[in-house]
Amino acid sequence: MHLLELVPRDLTQLCADATQFLNRFPSLKGINVPDVQRLDVRSVMAADALLADGVFVVPHIRAMDYSIDDHILLITPLVEKGLTAILIVAGDPIKDQKEVSNYVCSVQLISVLKQRFPTLQVYGALDPYRHSFDEELSYCHEKQDVGVDGFFTQPFFDVSLAALYLEKLRQTTVFLGSSPVTSEKSKQYWERVNKVQFSDAFETTLDYHVTLTRDLIAVAERFNQHVYMMPIKVDVELYLDGVYKI
């Protein structure tokens, strides 16, 4: 399965873009929606709108933002409207520590959601760059122990590293992430914030990332797995035209 990630800056535009891209690129089967605190449109609002349009949507939920009870209150209406999959992420650290009195970690939330909504596909995050390979796998196993249905990865910039994770996670579902990094400033951000170590062959060109995405799709298919694409700061249609050679 191929999914497209769209940032929900405006609900009307989000729904229009989702319809446009899903119709134009038949390989895309749904929309992945991040939850961005600074935006007025949060992922649950976006998911509600897309579900109303009959779109398969996977909203991100930041575990640390709410108590368990509040998470249930947010998610229940979506499940009642047909939500079948959700991605639980830890969330970036909150600066005001007074906001974390009801701190919830992703492992805890995954466990609760799997018990409360048995038919809901609950995914966890996998970040290949934040820890060592063994540490990240161990964190994945923690989530598997509480019933997680699979993983959405942070973008991979190394196909061989993606293959190593897919080899170790053959018994679960994995969506490999791919995201174009097309400026030196963006590259430095990924290095500083996400701890990515780019190869010497890395290029900040769209053509390079089209090829990288196609290579990630190929390795995902080899392991009977999936991909999602995050064209954050590039022309989405131009990028997808290249990926699907339209």
C-alpha angles and dihedrals in degrees: 000000000000120000131185122219115219124183109230103230095143126013097217093048092044093055092045092049092047092052092046097050096040090051095045097045111042092187088069110088103178151345129270113206123200121210110235115186096206093056124086091223110070123195095259090055091048092048091051091053095045093047088054087057092050094250122150101237135181110198121198115233120199105221096204096055099076144020119262091257092051091049089054091050091052097045102040096072090050093052089048089054093052107275108160103172137036136176120220117205128178095234129225116293114277112237095210103065090197087073094065101065088117095039113176123190123213094247091054093048093047090053093050094046093050090053095044098042108029094177095048114103103230115195130191132210125258119196112189093192108044096072139014116284093257094046093051092048089051089053089050090052090053088058092045089053090061094047107269112171096215145304143279110206131215109249116295120220094180119062094197091056090049089053091052091056093045090051091054094044100046092129096060140049119270131185109199113215123224125184129171115237104195106166136055090237091055091047091053090050092055090048094048102038104026097032093232116170107207121204122244088251093059116123132192094220129116091231090056092052094045088056092045091051092049089050091050090050089052094051091045090053091049089059094039090248138128144248140212125197127218109193093176103160104016135079100279096207093047091049094048091045087059095045092050094032095236 
